[in-house]
């Protein structure tokens, strides 16, 4: 069965309360990096998914991880009570950020929000989506929003709030 980017994008847009200008960006975030079967997407001219998008969401996930980390660090930086704090408190802040961005937490967010149901996997996996795939899809989704919004961090923050990451 071929993936229909517009349908996948519409479902993701509902979850995120964000309108993608290009549904391929949404779909790309959900392609598990283990996805190697091109026929799953249907003919190229009908699906609109390019070779780059079919290779998986790892690149978008790296970008999403950086955006997530930036927003969380910026939030702590702007918090007046942390100005001039000692290294113990800085370590505590870093631990909180690391916990928020852990695969365990991102997997929980992805399953709770419904992103889990949209992850596109290799057909031979029979629909199995691992915890790591879900966490990566959440990161990649944030990366896709960042790219799709022309690098608008306010759009990223809005989606993070919707996913209860902020």
C-alpha positions in Angstrom: 0.0 0.0 0.0 1.5 3.4 -1.0 1.9 6.1 1.5 -0.1 9.2 0.6 1.9 12.2 1.9 -1.1 14.5 2.0 -3.0 12.1 4.3 -0.1 11.5 6.6 0.6 15.3 6.7 -3.1 16.0 7.5 -3.0 13.6 10.4 0.3 15.0 11.7 -1.0 18.5 11.4 -4.0 17.6 13.6 -1.7 16.2 16.2 0.7 19.2 16.2 -1.8 22.0 15.5 0.6 23.1 12.8 -0.1 23.5 9.1 2.8 22.2 6.9 3.3 24.3 3.7 4.8 21.2 2.1 3.3 17.8 3.1 6.5 16.1 2.1 8.2 17.7 5.1 5.7 16.1 7.4 6.0 12.7 5.7 9.8 12.8 5.7 9.8 13.2 9.5 8.0 9.9 9.8 10.1 7.7 7.6 12.0 5.4 9.9 15.7 5.2 9.0 15.4 1.4 8.6 12.9 2.0 5.7 14.6 0.6 2.6 11.7 -0.5 0.5 10.9 2.1 -2.1 7.8 0.3 -3.4 6.1 1.0 -0.1 5.7 4.6 -1.2 4.2 3.8 -4.6 5.4 5.3 -7.9 7.6 8.3 -7.4 5.5 10.6 -9.7 2.4 9.9 -7.5 3.8 10.0 -4.0 6.1 13.0 -4.5 8.6 11.5 -2.1 12.2 12.0 -3.3 15.1 9.6 -2.8 16.4 11.9 0.0 13.1 11.6 1.9 13.0 7.9 1.5 16.4 7.4 3.2 14.9 8.1 6.6 14.4 10.7 9.2 17.8 10.7 10.9 19.0 14.0 9.3 15.7 15.7 10.4 16.1 14.1 13.8 19.5 15.7 14.3 18.1 19.1 13.4 15.1 18.5 15.7 17.3 17.4 18.6 19.3 20.6 18.2 16.2 22.8 18.1 14.6 21.0 21.1 17.9 21.5 23.1 18.2 25.1 22.1 14.6 26.0 23.2 15.0 24.2 26.5 18.4 25.8 27.2 17.1 29.2 26.2 14.2 28.8 28.6 16.5 28.1 31.5 18.9 30.9 30.4 16.0 33.4 30.5 14.9 32.2 34.0 16.2 35.0 36.3 16.6 32.8 39.3 19.4 30.8 37.6 21.6 33.8 36.7 25.1 33.5 38.3 24.4 30.0 39.7 27.0 27.6 40.7 28.0 24.5 38.8 25.8 22.2 41.0 22.7 24.0 39.8 24.0 24.1 36.2 24.4 20.4 36.4 20.9 20.0 37.7 19.6 22.1 34.8 21.5 20.0 32.3 20.2 16.8 33.9 16.6 18.1 33.5 17.1 19.0 29.8 18.7 15.6 29.1 15.8 13.8 30.8 13.3 15.8 28.8 15.1 14.9 25.6 15.8 11.2 26.5 14.6 8.5 24.1 12.4 7.2 26.9 10.6 10.6 27.3 10.4 11.3 23.5 9.0 7.8 23.0 6.3 8.5 25.6 5.5 11.8 24.0 5.3 10.1 20.6 3.0 7.4 21.8 0.8 9.7 23.8 0.4 12.2 21.0 -0.3 9.6 18.2 2.9 10.2 16.2 3.6 6.5 16.9 0.7 5.5 14.6 2.1 7.5 11.7 5.7 6.2 11.7 6.4 4.6 8.3 8.5 1.4 8.6 9.8 -1.3 6.4 6.9 -3.6 5.4 8.8 -6.6 6.7 8.5 -5.3 10.2 4.7 -5.9 10.0 3.9 -2.5 11.6 6.3 -2.9 14.5 7.6 0.5 15.6 10.3 0.4 18.2 10.7 2.9 21.0 13.8 4.3 19.3 11.9 4.8 16.1 9.2 6.7 17.9 11.7 8.9 19.7 13.5 9.6 16.4 10.2 10.5 14.7 9.4 13.0 17.4 12.8 14.7 17.0 12.4 14.6 13.2 9.0 16.1 13.5 10.4 19.1 15.3 13.1 19.3 12.7 10.5 19.2 9.9 8.6 22.0 11.6 11.8 24.0 11.8 12.5 23.6 8.1 8.9 23.9 6.9 8.4 27.2 8.9 11.5 28.8 7.4 13.5 28.2 10.6 10.9 29.9 12.8 11.7 29.0 16.4 8.3 30.3 17.6 6.6 27.7 15.4 8.9 25.1 17.0 8.0 26.3 20.5 4.3 26.2 19.7 4.6 22.5 18.6 6.7 21.7 21.6 4.0 23.1 23.8 1.4 21.1 22.0 3.4 17.9 22.6 4.0 19.0 26.2 7.7 19.2 25.7 7.8 22.8 26.9 
